[in-house]
Amino acid sequence: MARRVFLSGAILVTALLVYAVLPVHAGGKKSDSEVKISATQAKPDGKGNQVVIVTLDHNKGWHTYANPVGNIDFDSNKTVVSLNANGKAVEAKIEYPTGKVTKDKIVGDYNVYENKVQIRAAIQRAPGDNSPLEVNVRIIACHEKGICLLPATVKVKVP
């Protein structure tokens, strides 16, 4: 009987510790309410090489998880950029900036993006192809006080 009570108490303490460590979600609010995303593109060169710049502009006190996030436990939270043209995925070389290291004694260190951050995507277009691009950015935003918002995938069209 004492062993069962001890195990029940240990499970309860573990559950409370996990709850205290995990970020709290702020209702039904999505991440794009605290992070504005825009995209611009350069004209393709004569060989069809084109660069798209994606800008994440975080409201004060908010961050998104960098790519790479640097902590396997947060890998699914990392910022991810993809591009589409004419409804089809475009192969792109995405250059994510280095994130700021966040030190955490409980969950370990991880990397985040704060303030204004630019992500560079290099693509190869067919000669003469000037069709619009759709940039998709998946983010999870968290506040420095531990509140995280629901994930959002923001779609931005660039002419």
C-alpha positions in Angstrom: 0.0 0.0 0.0 2.8 2.4 0.9 4.5 1.7 -2.4 1.3 2.5 -4.3 0.9 5.8 -2.5 4.6 6.7 -3.1 4.2 5.9 -6.8 1.0 7.9 -7.1 2.7 10.8 -5.4 5.7 10.5 -7.7 3.5 10.5 -10.7 1.6 13.6 -9.5 4.9 15.5 -8.7 6.3 14.6 -12.2 3.1 15.8 -13.9 3.2 19.1 -12.0 6.9 19.6 -12.9 6.2 18.9 -16.6 3.2 21.3 -16.5 5.3 24.0 -14.9 8.1 23.7 -17.5 6.0 23.5 -20.6 4.9 26.8 -22.2 1.3 27.9 -21.6 -0.8 28.4 -24.8 -2.7 31.7 -24.9 -6.2 30.6 -25.8 -7.0 30.3 -29.5 -4.6 33.1 -30.5 -2.3 32.2 -33.5 1.4 33.0 -33.8 0.9 35.3 -36.8 -0.9 37.8 -34.4 2.5 38.6 -32.9 4.8 38.1 -35.9 4.3 39.9 -39.2 5.7 38.2 -42.3 6.5 39.8 -45.6 8.4 38.7 -48.7 10.2 40.4 -51.6 11.9 39.0 -54.6 14.6 40.1 -57.0 14.1 39.8 -60.7 15.5 36.5 -62.1 18.9 36.8 -63.8 19.5 35.6 -67.3 19.9 32.1 -66.1 16.7 32.1 -64.1 18.3 32.4 -60.7 16.1 34.3 -58.3 16.4 35.3 -54.6 13.4 35.7 -52.3 13.8 37.5 -49.0 11.3 36.6 -46.2 11.2 39.0 -43.3 9.8 38.1 -39.9 9.1 41.1 -37.7 8.4 40.1 -34.1 6.4 42.2 -31.7 8.4 43.3 -28.6 9.0 40.4 -26.1 8.0 37.7 -28.7 10.2 35.1 -30.5 9.9 32.2 -32.9 12.1 29.1 -32.9 15.1 29.3 -35.2 16.0 26.8 -37.8 17.9 24.9 -36.7 16.5 25.2 -33.2 19.5 23.4 -31.6 17.4 21.3 -29.2 15.8 18.0 -30.4 12.9 18.5 -28.0 11.9 21.7 -29.9 12.8 20.6 -33.4 9.1 20.4 -34.5 8.7 24.0 -33.5 11.4 25.4 -35.8 10.5 28.1 -38.4 10.1 26.5 -41.9 9.9 28.4 -45.2 8.7 26.8 -48.4 7.8 28.2 -51.8 5.1 27.3 -54.4 4.6 28.5 -58.0 1.4 27.7 -60.0 0.3 25.4 -57.1 3.4 23.3 -57.1 6.4 23.2 -54.7 9.5 25.0 -55.9 12.9 23.6 -55.0 14.7 26.2 -53.0 17.9 26.6 -51.1 16.8 28.2 -47.9 19.4 30.1 -45.8 18.1 30.5 -42.3 20.0 33.0 -40.1 21.7 31.9 -36.9 19.3 32.3 -34.0 20.0 33.8 -30.6 20.8 31.1 -28.0 18.3 30.9 -25.1 19.8 29.3 -22.0 17.4 27.1 -20.1 18.6 24.9 -17.2 15.5 22.7 -17.3 14.9 22.0 -21.0 18.4 22.8 -22.4 19.6 25.5 -24.7 17.7 26.4 -27.9 17.9 29.0 -30.6 15.2 31.7 -31.3 14.5 34.6 -33.7 13.6 38.0 -32.2 12.9 41.5 -33.6 13.4 41.6 -37.4 14.9 38.6 -39.1 15.5 37.9 -42.8 15.5 34.4 -44.4 16.9 34.0 -47.9 15.6 31.6 -50.4 17.4 31.0 -53.7 15.4 29.3 -56.5 15.9 28.4 -60.2 13.2 29.6 -62.5 12.7 28.6 -66.2 13.9 31.3 -68.5 11.2 34.0 -68.9 9.1 32.6 -66.0 7.8 35.5 -64.0 4.8 33.8 -62.5 3.9 34.8 -58.9 5.3 32.9 -56.0 3.6 31.8 -52.8 5.8 31.9 -49.8 4.7 29.7 -46.8 6.2 30.3 -43.4 5.4 28.0 -40.5 6.0 29.6 -37.1 5.3 29.1 -33.4 5.6 32.4 -31.4 6.3 32.5 -27.7 6.5 35.4 -25.3 9.5 35.9 -23.0 7.2 35.2 -20.1 6.5 31.6 -21.3 3.2 32.0 -23.1 3.2 30.4 -26.5 0.6 30.9 -29.3 -0.9 28.3 -31.6 1.2 27.5 -34.7 0.5 29.4 -37.8 1.4 28.9 -41.5 1.4 32.3 -43.1 1.0 32.5 -46.9 2.5 35.5 -48.7 2.2 36.1 -52.4 5.1 37.9 -54.2 4.4 39.1 -57.8 
